[in-house]
């Protein structure tokens, strides 16, 4: 089965393809010649994820999925949330975003946070959503070279290392995106068997 993943982010593409294995062939926006940024105008992850999938479905009439992910820091009332990628500005700098989060948490004892991913799938014209959550804490400084985004400052619950210190397989097994994609894959497998 071929699916379009409505993303231009190569890191996300690699993570998701690794989880889907060879059961599904996925293409990204560049592969299908869609070179624009899809707007994320909504104030929820769910609505933004659906918006991205709907844009591609309307334009290409293909089975597709998209996702939106937010880091939600408890003491900051869920910030950066839907603004996760643009927390420190429109240039989407991971370093600037992490620095801003660390600055806002300076001296804070409650550093609880969660990553939340919502995957939106449009399959044969019907819409479905899948959610994945990873709880953890925000470290006081960056650590690790793997991953992307806020991974160097996010330490998942039950671990003594950050996402950026984990190998891809270990992170995918417990991450927010991993959990949401696992639900997507289970749904697609069941759907395939029924059809």
C-alpha positions in Angstrom: 0.0 0.0 0.0 1.3 3.5 -0.9 0.6 6.4 1.4 1.6 10.1 1.2 3.0 11.4 4.5 2.2 15.2 4.4 5.6 16.4 5.7 8.7 18.0 4.4 10.7 17.0 7.6 13.3 14.3 6.7 13.8 13.4 10.4 10.1 12.6 10.8 10.0 10.8 7.5 13.0 8.6 8.5 11.4 7.8 11.9 8.1 6.9 10.5 9.5 4.8 7.6 11.6 2.8 10.1 8.4 2.1 12.1 6.3 1.1 9.0 9.0 -1.2 7.7 8.4 -2.6 4.2 4.6 -3.1 4.8 3.9 0.3 3.4 5.7 2.6 0.9 5.5 6.2 2.0 6.2 9.3 0.0 6.7 12.8 1.4 5.5 16.1 -0.1 8.7 16.6 -2.1 8.3 13.2 -3.7 4.9 14.2 -5.1 6.1 17.7 -6.1 4.3 19.6 -3.4 6.8 22.3 -2.4 4.7 24.7 -0.3 4.4 24.9 3.4 1.0 23.7 4.5 -0.5 26.3 6.9 -1.1 25.3 10.5 -3.6 27.9 11.5 -5.5 26.1 14.2 -5.0 26.2 18.0 -5.1 22.4 18.5 -2.7 19.6 17.3 -5.8 17.6 16.1 -7.1 20.4 13.8 -3.6 21.1 12.4 -2.9 17.5 11.6 -6.3 17.1 9.9 -5.7 20.4 7.9 -2.5 19.1 6.5 -4.0 15.7 5.4 -7.1 17.5 4.0 -5.0 19.8 1.8 -3.1 16.9 0.2 -6.3 14.8 -0.2 -8.1 17.7 -1.9 -5.2 18.4 -4.2 -4.1 14.8 -5.1 -7.1 12.6 -4.1 -4.7 10.0 -2.5 -4.6 8.1 0.7 -2.5 10.2 3.0 -1.6 11.0 6.6 0.0 13.8 8.5 0.9 14.6 12.1 1.3 17.5 14.4 3.4 17.3 17.5 3.6 19.5 20.6 5.8 19.7 23.6 3.5 20.5 26.6 5.3 21.8 29.7 3.1 21.5 32.8 4.3 24.6 34.7 4.0 26.7 31.5 0.3 25.8 31.1 1.1 23.5 28.2 3.5 25.8 26.3 4.9 25.6 23.7 2.1 23.2 22.6 0.8 24.0 19.1 3.7 26.6 18.7 6.4 23.9 19.4 8.2 24.3 16.1 8.0 28.1 16.1 8.3 28.8 19.9 11.2 31.2 19.5 10.2 32.5 16.0 9.2 31.6 12.5 12.6 30.4 11.5 11.9 27.1 13.4 15.3 27.0 15.1 15.6 23.9 17.4 18.4 25.6 19.4 16.5 28.8 19.9 13.4 26.9 20.9 15.2 24.8 23.5 17.0 27.9 24.8 13.7 29.7 25.3 12.2 26.7 27.1 15.2 26.4 29.4 15.1 30.1 30.1 11.5 30.0 31.0 12.1 27.1 33.3 15.1 28.6 35.0 14.9 27.8 38.8 11.7 25.8 38.3 11.5 22.6 40.4 8.5 21.2 38.5 9.9 20.3 35.1 7.2 17.8 34.2 6.2 17.8 30.5 4.9 15.6 27.8 5.3 15.2 24.0 2.0 14.7 22.3 1.5 13.6 18.7 -1.7 13.4 16.7 -1.7 11.5 13.4 -4.5 12.3 11.0 -5.2 9.7 8.3 -7.5 10.0 5.3 -8.1 6.6 3.8 -10.6 6.0 1.0 -12.1 9.5 1.8 -12.6 8.8 5.6 -10.8 10.6 8.4 -9.2 9.0 11.4 -7.0 10.3 14.2 -4.5 8.5 16.5 -2.8 10.0 19.5 0.5 9.2 21.2 1.9 10.7 24.5 5.3 10.4 26.1 5.6 11.8 29.6 8.9 13.0 31.0 10.9 15.9 32.4 12.8 18.8 30.9 16.5 18.7 31.7 18.4 21.8 32.9 20.8 21.5 29.9 21.1 19.8 26.6 22.5 16.3 26.3 22.9 14.0 23.3 23.3 14.2 19.5 20.6 11.9 18.1 17.0 12.8 17.2 15.9 16.4 16.5 13.8 19.3 17.9 13.7 19.3 21.7 15.1 15.7 22.1 18.3 16.9 23.8 16.4 18.4 26.8 13.5 15.8 27.1 14.1 12.9 29.4 11.3 10.3 29.1 9.8 8.9 32.3 11.6 5.8 33.6 14.8 6.7 31.8 18.0 8.5 32.9 18.9 9.7 29.4 17.3 12.1 26.9 15.6 11.2 23.7 18.8 12.6 22.0 20.9 10.0 23.8 18.8 7.1 22.6 19.3 5.1 19.4 16.4 5.4 16.9 14.9 2.0 17.7 14.8 2.6 21.4 13.3 6.1 21.0 10.6 4.9 18.5 9.5 2.2 20.9 8.5 4.7 23.6 8.1 8.0 21.9 4.9 10.0 21.3 5.2 9.7 17.6 6.1 6.0 17.9 3.0 5.3 19.9 0.7 7.2 17.5 2.3 5.5 14.4 2.0 2.1 16.1 -1.8 2.8 16.4 -1.8 3.9 12.8 0.0 0.7 11.6 -2.3 -1.5 13.7 -5.3 0.2 12.1 -3.9 -0.1 8.6 -3.2 -3.8 9.1 -6.7 -4.4 10.3 -8.1 -2.3 7.4 -6.1 -4.3 4.9 -7.4 -7.6 6.2 -11.0 -6.4 6.0 -10.8 -5.1 2.5 
